[in-house]
Amino acid sequence: MRNISLVFERIAKPISVALVLLFSVSSLQAQDAKEGETIFKANCSSCHKVFGKFLGPELAGVNERRDEAWLLKWIHNAPSMIAAGDPIALELDAQYPSAAMTAFPQLSEDQIKSILVYITSEEEKKAASDAAGGGASGGGAGGAAASGDASSFMIIGLVAVVILAFVVILVLNKVIRTLERVIASNKDLIPEPALVEGPKTDYVGKLKKLAKNKKLVFFAVLMLIVFLGSAGWKTLWNVGVHEGYQPVQPIKFSHQLHAGVNQIECQYCHGGAYKSKNASIPSANVCMNCHKAITASDKYDGELSPEIAKIYRALDYNPETMEYGPNQRPIEWVRIHNLPDFAYFNHSQHVVVAGVECQTCHGPIETMEEVYQYSPLTMKWCVNCHQETEVNHEGNAYYDQLIAAHEKLKKGEKVTAAMLGGLECGKCHY
């Protein structure tokens, strides 16, 4: 027994060591891929994509196309390799003249290897996804056959139900005829039910009696007038008030994602809020500042996001060649906040001069998946805000001018309309 145990220990020990090393290598590769993804997104994603060309070449298959030692030198210092006349480096520089490869001397060899492991892992994921897609297609054929069998079974079952229903109708019809014959043959034995007439209710007489009650009639008419008046007042009061209005937009733009999660400033897209009456709707090229690189393909199995694809179609943009075509058209956004023509509202005066936050009028815009009108935007609502909002004039040049004019008035000095902003275009020209 002792010899057997010694033999077992000699066999088990190397096996356990091999298993530990295997799991360690597997864990290290996973860790390298995760680290590589982080480094790739921080340093490489502005010019490269794993699948598909961007500013630089497609990186899928780079580990097969190039030697690892060459890749390490290239990523560390590409400009020096081009200057040294490396033929592959010169070829890449000629293919992509507008996207010079940046040197990354701060990256260690292990970090660069992690990037390469990440690229390999993405290739493996795509290969697995494609294989699963092929299996799904096969399953679809099998599903179609199963669906055909199910359809045949349903037709047979439906015919059986119809036949059964027909048999039941025939049986019931026969039973009814038998009962009718039994009743007819025993008609003399069945006594006739005695009809007892109850007292009749004179509803018309009661209504005439109530109509003669003047107090009751007056009260009923008064209640009707109050009801119709209040309903009419409420309806007229809400004419033109679109609080909660949430139309369907041509692109499902999420403020919750852009302003909330990514914390993009409102003025990046709505720059007019700082300098003009209107906040302005951003043109599609503002969207392309980010979405030329960000395609959200990681959420759609490597495919372009369908909402970003709508921007590309509007601009007639080809992501493969990164060129714009001639068939461009505007994105037809549906306006949500719409004031009457007689109401004048200036965004810049509220945002810049008064320092009003966007959320004061538009609500928690950073939490809205789809934008809706948060405030009623009625005259009463505006007046209440003007009555409650405290003016902060310290360090505000607009109010410094008014205070200076007040001081002159106190001293009896001349104050002109121009000193109070009378030469501003908006005073006369709407």
C-alpha positions in Angstrom: 0.0 0.0 0.0 2.8 2.4 0.8 4.4 1.8 -2.6 1.1 2.5 -4.3 0.7 5.8 -2.4 4.3 6.9 -3.3 3.5 6.1 -7.0 0.3 8.1 -6.7 2.1 11.1 -5.2 4.7 11.0 -8.0 2.0 11.1 -10.6 -0.4 13.6 -8.9 2.2 16.2 -8.1 3.3 17.0 -11.7 -0.4 16.9 -12.8 -1.4 19.4 -10.2 1.5 21.7 -11.1 0.6 21.5 -14.8 -3.1 22.4 -14.0 -2.0 25.4 -11.8 0.3 26.6 -14.6 -2.5 26.1 -17.2 -5.0 28.1 -15.2 -2.4 30.8 -14.5 -1.7 31.2 -18.2 -5.4 31.3 -19.0 -6.0 34.0 -16.3 -2.9 35.9 -17.5 -4.2 36.0 -21.1 -7.6 37.2 -19.9 -5.9 39.9 -17.8 -3.7 40.9 -20.8 -6.7 41.2 -23.1 -8.5 43.3 -20.5 -5.5 45.5 -20.0 -5.0 45.7 -23.8 -8.5 46.8 -24.3 -8.0 49.7 -21.8 -4.7 50.8 -23.5 -6.2 50.4 -27.0 -9.2 52.7 -26.2 -7.0 55.3 -24.5 -4.3 55.4 -27.2 -5.3 53.7 -30.5 -9.1 54.0 -30.9 -8.9 57.6 -32.3 -7.2 56.3 -35.5 -7.8 52.5 -35.6 -10.6 50.0 -35.4 -10.1 46.2 -35.0 -12.5 45.5 -37.8 -12.8 47.9 -40.7 -10.6 50.8 -41.8 -10.7 54.1 -40.0 -8.0 56.9 -40.2 -5.5 54.0 -40.1 -5.6 50.4 -41.4 -7.7 47.6 -40.0 -6.0 45.8 -37.2 -7.7 42.4 -37.5 -5.0 39.9 -38.6 -2.1 42.2 -37.8 -0.5 39.4 -35.7 -0.4 37.2 -38.8 0.6 39.9 -41.2 3.5 41.2 -39.2 6.2 39.8 -36.9 5.8 40.6 -33.2 9.3 42.1 -33.0 8.5 44.5 -35.9 5.2 45.5 -34.3 6.9 46.3 -31.0 9.4 48.6 -32.8 6.7 50.1 -35.0 4.3 51.0 -32.1 7.2 52.3 -29.9 8.6 54.7 -32.5 7.1 54.6 -36.0 8.5 57.9 -37.2 12.1 56.7 -36.6 11.4 53.5 -38.6 10.0 55.6 -41.5 13.1 57.8 -41.3 15.4 54.7 -41.3 13.8 53.6 -44.5 12.1 50.4 -43.3 10.2 49.2 -46.5 7.0 48.1 -44.6 7.0 51.3 -42.7 7.4 53.4 -45.9 4.6 51.4 -47.6 2.2 52.1 -44.7 3.1 55.8 -44.6 2.4 56.0 -48.4 -1.0 54.3 -48.0 -2.1 56.6 -45.2 -0.4 60.0 -45.8 -3.1 61.9 -43.8 -2.7 59.7 -40.7 0.8 59.6 -39.5 1.5 56.9 -36.9 2.2 58.4 -33.5 5.1 57.2 -31.4 4.3 55.6 -28.1 7.6 55.5 -26.1 5.7 55.5 -22.8 4.2 52.0 -23.5 6.2 49.0 -22.3 6.7 45.9 -24.3 4.2 44.0 -22.1 1.6 46.7 -22.6 2.0 46.5 -26.4 1.8 42.7 -26.2 -1.5 43.2 -24.2 -2.8 45.3 -27.1 -2.0 42.5 -29.5 -3.6 39.9 -27.3 -6.7 42.1 -27.1 -6.8 42.2 -31.0 -6.5 38.4 -31.1 -9.3 38.0 -28.5 -11.6 40.3 -30.6 -10.9 38.2 -33.7 -11.8 35.0 -31.7 -15.0 36.6 -30.5 -16.0 37.5 -34.0 -15.2 34.1 -35.3 -17.3 32.5 -32.6 -20.1 34.9 -33.3 -20.0 34.1 -37.0 -20.0 30.4 -36.3 -23.0 30.9 -34.0 -24.7 32.8 -36.7 -24.2 30.0 -39.2 -25.6 27.5 -36.6 -28.6 29.8 -36.1 -29.2 29.8 -39.9 -29.1 26.0 -39.9 -31.4 26.0 -36.9 -33.6 28.4 -38.9 -34.0 25.8 -41.6 -34.8 23.1 -39.0 -37.3 25.6 -37.5 -38.9 26.1 -40.8 -39.4 22.3 -41.2 -40.8 22.1 -37.7 -43.0 25.0 -38.5 -44.3 23.2 -41.6 -45.0 20.1 -39.5 -46.8 22.2 -36.9 -48.9 23.9 -39.6 -49.9 20.4 -41.0 -50.9 19.3 -37.5 -52.9 22.4 -36.9 -54.8 21.9 -40.2 -55.6 18.3 -39.3 -56.7 19.4 -35.8 -58.9 22.2 -37.2 -60.6 19.8 -39.6 -61.2 17.3 -36.7 -62.8 20.1 -34.6 -65.1 21.2 -37.5 -66.3 17.6 -37.9 -66.8 17.1 -34.2 -68.8 20.4 -34.0 -70.9 19.2 -36.9 -71.7 15.9 -35.2 -72.6 17.8 -31.9 -75.0 20.1 -33.9 -76.7 17.0 -35.4 -77.1 15.3 -32.0 -78.4 18.5 -30.4 -80.9 19.0 -33.3 -82.2 15.5 -32.8 -82.6 16.0 -29.0 -84.5 19.2 -29.6 -86.9 17.6 -32.0 -87.5 14.7 -29.6 -88.3 17.2 -26.8 -90.7 19.1 -29.1 -92.6 15.9 -29.8 -92.8 15.0 -26.1 -94.2 18.5 -25.3 -96.7 18.4 -28.1 -98.0 14.9 -27.0 -98.4 16.0 -23.4 -99.7 19.5 -24.0 -103.1 18.9 -22.3 -101.4 17.7 -19.1 -99.3 20.8 -18.7 -101.2 23.6 -16.8 -101.1 27.2 -18.2 -99.2 29.6 -15.8 -101.4 32.2 -14.2 -100.5 35.7 -15.2 -100.5 38.1 -12.3 -100.4 41.8 -13.2 -98.5 44.0 -10.8 -99.0 47.6 -10.1 -97.7 49.9 -13.0 -95.2 52.6 -12.2 -96.0 56.0 -13.8 -92.5 57.3 -14.6 -93.9 60.1 -16.8 -96.1 61.4 -14.1 -93.1 61.5 -11.6 -91.0 63.5 -14.1 -93.8 66.0 -14.6 -94.1 66.4 -10.9 -90.4 67.0 -10.5 -90.4 69.5 -13.4 -93.0 71.6 -11.5 -90.6 71.9 -8.6 -88.9 75.3 -9.4 -86.2 75.1 -6.8 -85.1 71.7 -8.0 -85.1 72.9 -11.6 -83.1 76.0 -10.7 -80.5 74.0 -8.8 -80.1 71.5 -11.7 -79.7 74.3 -14.3 -77.2 76.0 -12.0 -75.1 72.9 -11.6 -75.1 72.3 -15.3 -73.9 75.9 -15.9 -71.2 75.5 -13.3 -70.0 72.2 -14.8 -70.0 73.5 -18.4 -68.3 76.7 -17.4 -65.5 75.0 -15.4 -65.0 72.5 -18.2 -64.9 75.2 -20.8 -62.5 77.4 -18.7 -60.1 74.5 -18.2 -60.1 73.6 -21.9 -59.5 77.2 -23.0 -56.9 77.7 -20.3 -54.8 74.8 -21.7 -55.1 75.9 -25.3 -51.5 76.1 -26.6 -50.0 74.5 -23.4 -48.0 71.4 -24.4 -46.6 70.3 -21.1 -45.5 66.6 -21.4 -45.4 66.8 -25.2 -43.0 64.0 -26.4 -43.0 63.6 -30.2 -41.3 60.7 -32.0 -38.0 62.0 -33.4 -36.3 60.8 -36.6 -33.3 59.6 -34.6 -33.5 58.2 -31.0 -31.1 60.6 -29.5 -30.6 59.9 -25.8 -29.9 63.0 -23.6 -29.6 60.5 -20.7 -26.6 58.9 -22.4 -24.9 62.0 -23.8 -25.6 64.7 -21.1 -26.0 62.2 -18.2 -23.6 59.3 -18.6 -21.0 61.0 -20.8 -21.5 64.5 -19.2 -21.3 66.4 -22.4 -22.1 70.1 -21.8 -25.4 71.3 -23.3 -23.6 74.2 -25.1 -21.4 71.8 -27.0 -24.5 70.9 -29.2 -26.7 74.0 -28.4 -24.0 76.7 -28.8 -26.6 79.4 -29.7 -27.9 79.4 -26.1 -24.8 81.5 -25.1 -24.9 84.1 -27.9 -28.3 84.3 -29.5 -32.1 84.2 -29.0 -32.3 80.6 -30.1 -30.4 77.7 -28.5 -30.1 76.2 -32.1 -30.4 72.6 -33.2 -26.9 71.1 -33.9 -26.0 70.3 -37.5 -25.1 66.7 -38.3 -21.4 67.6 -38.7 -21.4 68.3 -34.9 -22.6 64.7 -34.4 -19.8 63.5 -36.7 -17.1 65.2 -34.4 -17.6 62.1 -32.2 -19.5 59.6 -34.3 -16.9 59.5 -37.1 -15.0 57.3 -34.6 -17.7 56.1 -32.2 -20.0 53.7 -33.9 -21.3 51.7 -30.9 -20.5 48.5 -32.8 -19.7 46.7 -29.6 -23.4 46.8 -28.7 -24.5 45.5 -32.1 -22.3 42.4 -32.6 -19.7 44.4 -34.6 -22.3 46.1 -36.8 -22.9 49.9 -37.0 -25.5 51.3 -34.6 -28.8 51.8 -36.6 -29.3 55.2 -35.1 -25.7 56.4 -36.0 -26.4 54.8 -39.5 -29.2 57.4 -39.9 -26.7 60.2 -39.4 -24.4 58.6 -42.0 -27.3 58.3 -44.5 -28.3 62.0 -43.9 -24.8 63.1 -44.7 -24.3 60.5 -47.5 -21.2 59.4 -45.6 -19.3 56.2 -46.4 -17.6 54.8 -43.3 -15.3 52.5 -45.3 -13.8 55.3 -47.5 -14.6 58.1 -45.0 -15.9 60.3 -47.7 -19.1 62.4 -48.1 -21.3 62.0 -51.1 -23.4 64.6 -52.9 -26.8 63.3 -51.8 -27.0 65.0 -48.4 -30.2 65.9 -46.7 -31.2 67.6 -43.4 -32.4 65.6 -40.4 -36.0 66.6 -39.8 -36.2 67.0 -36.1 -39.6 67.7 -34.5 -39.7 70.8 -32.4 -40.8 70.3 -28.8 -40.6 73.7 -27.1 -42.6 76.1 -29.2 -43.6 79.6 -27.8 -46.4 81.7 -29.4 -45.3 84.2 -32.1 -46.1 87.2 -29.8 -43.8 85.9 -27.0 -40.1 87.0 -27.1 -37.6 84.8 -25.3 -33.8 85.3 -25.5 -31.7 82.3 -24.4 -28.5 84.3 -24.1 -30.0 86.8 -21.7 -31.2 84.1 -19.4 -28.1 81.7 -19.7 -25.3 84.3 -19.8 -26.7 87.4 -18.0 -29.0 85.7 -15.4 -26.9 82.5 -15.1 -30.1 80.3 -15.3 -29.4 76.6 -15.6 -30.9 74.7 -18.5 -32.7 72.4 -16.1 -34.7 75.4 -14.7 -36.9 75.4 -17.8 -36.2 72.0 -19.5 -36.3 69.9 -16.3 -33.9 67.0 -15.6 -32.8 66.8 -19.2 -29.7 64.7 -18.3 -32.1 61.8 -17.2 -34.4 61.9 -20.3 -34.0 59.0 -22.7 -36.4 60.9 -25.0 -36.9 64.6 -24.5 -40.4 65.9 -23.5 -41.6 69.4 -22.6 -41.1 69.6 -18.8 -42.6 73.0 -18.1 -45.9 74.6 -19.2 -44.1 77.7 -20.6 -47.2 79.8 -19.9 -47.1 83.5 -19.1 -48.1 82.7 -15.5 -45.2 80.3 -15.2 -42.7 82.9 -16.5 -44.1 85.7 -14.3 -43.9 83.5 -11.2 -40.2 82.7 -12.0 -39.4 86.4 -12.5 -41.1 87.2 -9.2 -39.2 84.5 -7.3 -35.7 84.6 -8.9 -33.2 86.8 -7.0 -31.0 88.9 -9.2 -27.3 88.4 -8.6 -25.6 91.6 -9.9 -22.2 91.1 -8.4 -19.5 90.7 -11.1 -22.1 91.0 -13.8 -21.3 93.8 -16.3 -24.9 94.0 -17.5 -26.1 95.1 -14.0 -23.0 97.2 -13.3 -24.3 99.5 -16.1 -27.7 99.8 -14.6 -26.3 100.5 -11.1 -24.0 103.2 -12.6 -27.1 104.8 -14.3 -28.9 104.8 -10.9 -26.0 106.5 -9.2 -26.1 109.2 -11.9 -29.8 109.7 -11.4 -29.3 110.1 -7.7 -26.7 112.9 -8.4 -29.1 114.6 -10.8 -26.8 113.9 -13.8 -28.1 113.3 -17.3 -29.0 109.7 -18.2 -29.9 108.8 -21.8 -31.7 105.8 -23.2 -28.5 104.6 -24.8 -27.0 104.2 -21.3 -29.8 101.8 -20.4 -29.3 99.7 -23.5 -31.5 101.8 -25.8 -29.1 101.2 -28.8 -29.4 97.4 -28.6 -30.9 96.0 -31.9 -33.5 93.9 -30.0 -35.1 97.0 -28.5 -36.6 97.9 -31.9 -36.1 94.9 -34.2 -37.8 91.7 -33.2 
